[in-house]
Amino acid sequence: MRSKNKKRGVCANCGKTCYIESHREPPRSVGGEQTIPLCVKCHMQHHKDKNHFAQWGRLGGKITAQRYPDLWKRNLKQYRSAK
């Protein structure tokens, strides 16, 4: 969910003055602390180019399967029967 309290600033990638998101490089999960100001478009494009959305989706699926194995099995059965 995007913050409603975005600040305006200059994107470090395209130089446009607009609403800015803070991008961490490296990610917080591996100890990243420094943030880079990016506009929404550049931020989304960066993660799309790195295939992060697919990686995060697979990780989310694995976590869900571990936490809710019965739900995961039921959804898998429904998916297979729909083919």
Backbone as a ProteinNet text record, in pm:
[ID]
protein_1_A
[PRIMARY]
MRSKNKKRGVCANCGKTCYIESHREPPRSVGGEQTIPLCVKCHMQHHKDKNHFAQWGRLGGKITAQRYPDLWKRNLKQYRSAK
[TERTIARY]
83.8	0	88.5	55.2	133.2	94.6	194.6	171.5	94.1	1.7	-73.5	5.8	115.6	194.1	324.9	318.7	439.9	490.7	619.9	681.6	723.6	721.6	768.5	919.4	983.1	1126.8	1172.3	1303	1360.4	1401	1356.2	1390.3	1538.1	1609.3	1752	1775.8	1673.7	1690.6	1658	1538.8	1495.5	1506.1	1524.3	1539.9	1410.4	1296.5	1166.7	1131.5	1069.9	1020.7	878.2	856.1	725.8	720.2	616.5	609.9	716.9	785.5	902.7	878.6	932.2	935.8	1082	1104.1	1240.9	1272	1375.6	1419.9	1545.8	1548.8	1667.9	1754.6	1882.9	1980.4	2103.2	2135.9	2063.8	1936	1850.1	1723.8	1744.2	1643.4	1647.1	1669.3	1615.3	1625.5	1769.5	1859.9	2001.3	2086.6	2022.3	2096.4	2107.1	2035.3	2042.1	1982.9	2054.3	2006.3	1993	2074.8	2073.1	1952	1883.1	1769.5	1801.3	1737.4	1753	1614.8	1601.8	1470.9	1436.5	1325.4	1280.4	1133.1	1095	953.1	886.2	753.5	679.3	710.3	711.6	735.5	873.7	976.6	1113.3	1128.1	1063.5	1071.2	1009.1	890.3	823.3	905.7	958.9	1036.8	1162.5	1227.4	1347.4	1315.5	1209.5	1175.2	1123.7	1057.2	1011.9	1132.5	1229.8	1349.7	1429.1	1429.4	1503.7	1422.8	1297.3	1207.5	1172.4	1175.4	1147.7	1003.9	908	767.4	741	798.2	780.9	849.7	968.1	1040.2	960.7	906.7	829.6	701.5	640.3	519.7	545.9	657.6	693.7	722.3	793.4	823.9	696	604.5	476.8	398.4	401.8	334	393	524.4	591.3	555.6	555.1	522.9	378.1	287.6	146.4	129.5	199.5	189.2	238.8	341.5	394.1	300	241.2	154.1	15.1	-35.3	-171.9	-173.1	-116.5	-106.3	-241.4	-344.5	-475.6	-536.7	-524.6	-574.8	-501	-369.9	-287.9	-329.2	-348.7	-388.7	-525.7	-620.5	-754.6	-749.5	-672.3	-659.9	-593.9	-495.5	-426.8	-522.7	-604	-702.5	-802.7	-851.2	-945.6	-883.3	-756.1	-686.5	-674	-635	-616.5	-749.4	-856.5	-986	-1043.4	-999.6	-1048.4	-982.4	-871.2	-798.6	-869.1
-117.6	0	124.2	216.7	338.4	437.5	508.6	607.6	726.9	777.6	896.3	1023.1	1011.2	1128.1	1136.4	1119.3	1127.4	1270.3	1282.4	1413.8	1436.7	1562.1	1596.5	1614.6	1578	1592.3	1562.4	1545.1	1519.4	1372.5	1305	1164.2	1153.6	1063.6	1044.6	978.3	916.8	846.8	937.5	997.3	1075.3	1226.3	1271.4	1413.1	1492.7	1422.8	1489.2	1528.7	1645.3	1687.4	1636	1550.1	1486	1420.6	1340.3	1265.3	1157.5	1141.3	1055.2	937.5	821.2	703.2	675.7	617.7	584	441.4	425.4	293.4	257	136.9	90.9	6.4	34.5	-42.6	-60.2	-176.9	-303.5	-305.4	-407.1	-414.4	-420.9	-377.3	-379.2	-521.1	-620.4	-760.2	-810	-744.4	-782.8	-672	-586.6	-486.4	-348.9	-325.2	-195.6	-85.4	24.2	137.7	263.7	276.9	397.6	394.8	509.4	518.5	611.4	581.9	660.9	716.4	847.3	903	873.4	802	770	805.5	850.6	872.8	735.9	734	608.1	529.3	596.9	529.3	463.4	535.5	480.8	368.9	384	283	151.9	161	41.9	-21.1	61.6	9.5	-61.3	-7.2	-71	-213	-227.6	-359.8	-452.6	-397.6	-478.4	-531.6	-445.7	-485.6	-593.8	-589.4	-687.8	-814.6	-819.7	-933.9	-956.4	-849.5	-861	-900	-853.7	-883.3	-1033.3	-1101.7	-1246.6	-1317.5	-1271	-1331.9	-1315.5	-1197.2	-1172	-1254.3	-1271.7	-1353	-1498	-1553.3	-1692.1	-1705.5	-1609.8	-1613.4	-1606.3	-1517.9	-1506.9	-1636.1	-1703.7	-1832	-1938.3	-1941.2	-2039	-2013.8	-1888.4	-1854.7	-1893.1	-1862	-1897.5	-2047.9	-2122.1	-2269.1	-2325.5	-2266.3	-2314.2	-2280.3	-2162.1	-2118.6	-2181.5	-2202.5	-2251.8	-2370.3	-2484.8	-2597.1	-2648.7	-2649.6	-2698.3	-2606.6	-2477.5	-2380.7	-2396.5	-2412.2	-2427	-2552.4	-2663.9	-2788.9	-2773.3	-2710.4	-2691.2	-2602.6	-2494.9	-2406.4	-2477.7	-2560.6	-2635.5	-2734.7	-2802.3	-2896.1	-2823.4	-2706.2	-2627.7	-2582.6	-2543.6	-2498.8	-2614.3	-2731.5	-2848	-2893.5	-2887.4	-2932.6	-2833.5	-2709.7	-2607.5	-2619.7	-2689.7	-2704.1	-2796.5
0	0	0	-82.1	-93	16.4	64.8	169.5	113.9	193.5	153.3	181.4	255.2	295.4	217.4	86.8	5.6	1.4	-10.7	-21.5	-165.8	-205.3	-339.3	-334.3	-442.9	-452.5	-594	-611.7	-742.8	-751.1	-856.8	-879.1	-915.5	-850.1	-876.2	-1012	-1069.5	-1196.6	-1316.4	-1317	-1434.5	-1414.4	-1288.7	-1261	-1254	-1265.8	-1262.3	-1119	-1101.1	-970.5	-956.3	-856	-839	-700.7	-677.4	-552.2	-554	-443	-434.3	-340.6	-379.1	-293.9	-260.1	-143	-102.1	-143.1	-225.2	-270.1	-193.5	-140	-66.8	-157.2	-156.2	-233.5	-148.3	-101.5	-116.9	-32.9	-53.6	21.1	172.2	243.7	389.8	441.9	371.6	415.7	421.6	349.7	355.8	416	495.4	571	507.2	399.1	333.3	419.9	431.6	510.4	426.8	322.5	240.1	147.2	135.6	44.9	-71.2	-184.2	-305.8	-340.7	-364	-399.1	-545.3	-566.4	-701.7	-717.1	-836.7	-863.9	-875.2	-866.8	-868.7	-995.5	-1110.8	-1238.6	-1241.9	-1202.2	-1203.2	-1100.8	-984.4	-879.6	-928.1	-988.2	-1040.4	-1152.5	-1241.5	-1354.1	-1305.6	-1203.8	-1148	-1101.3	-1022.8	-970.4	-1080.3	-1181.3	-1294.8	-1372.3	-1398.7	-1473.4	-1400.7	-1269	-1188.7	-1161.3	-1212	-1193	-1045.7	-967.7	-824.7	-795	-876.6	-847.8	-855.1	-954.1	-965.6	-848.2	-810.6	-697.9	-569.1	-547.2	-425.2	-425.3	-541	-551.2	-516	-566.1	-532.9	-384	-328.3	-185.6	-103.8	-142.2	-71.7	-78	-192.7	-207	-116.5	-105.4	-18.2	128.1	167	306	336.2	244	262.9	273.2	187.7	190.2	322.9	380	507.7	622.8	619.4	729.5	723.7	601.9	584.3	487.8	526	432.2	383.6	469.1	425.9	319.6	339	242	109.3	116	-4	-82.2	-13.2	-79.4	-145.4	-75.9	-130.7	-256.1	-252	-367.9	-485.4	-456.9	-562.1	-628.7	-548.2	-602.7	-690.6	-647.1	-726.2	-857.2	-852.8	-973	-1072.1	-1023.8	-1112.1	-1171	-1094.5	-1145.3	-1246.9	-1244.6	-1337.8	-1475.2	-1484.6	-1613.4	-1708.3
[MASK]
+++++++++++++++++++++++++++++++++++++++++++++++++++++++++++++++++++++++++++++++++++

